[in-house]
Amino acid sequence: MPQVLSQEQVARLIDGAEFPFHRILLMTLYATGARRAEVAHLKISDIDSRRMVIHIRGGKGRKDRDVMLSPKLLDALRVYWRGLKRKPTD
């Protein structure tokens, strides 16, 4: 059986990330419940801040789905984006 982490353990894991990129990845994984490969394939255009969803393309079973985007994650993604020296293109 997989072990379920407490909120404190998750917070320590995220706060313990050495680099901002790793921190935002962990936050996205935890907040959306998406799989690692799904998060790795996300594009900027997949984030819909108006509808507060993230569009996952080609997930399990090669199906698309939308997952909720929390306000806290959206704020963290925006802070991370502003801090990037080179902005990726979609």
Buried (B, 14 or more C-beta within 10 A) or exposed (E): EEEEEEEEEBEEEBEEBEEEEEBBBBBBBBBBEBEEEBBEBBEEEBBEEEEBBBBBEEBEEEEEBBBEBBEEBBEBBEEBEEEEEEEEEE
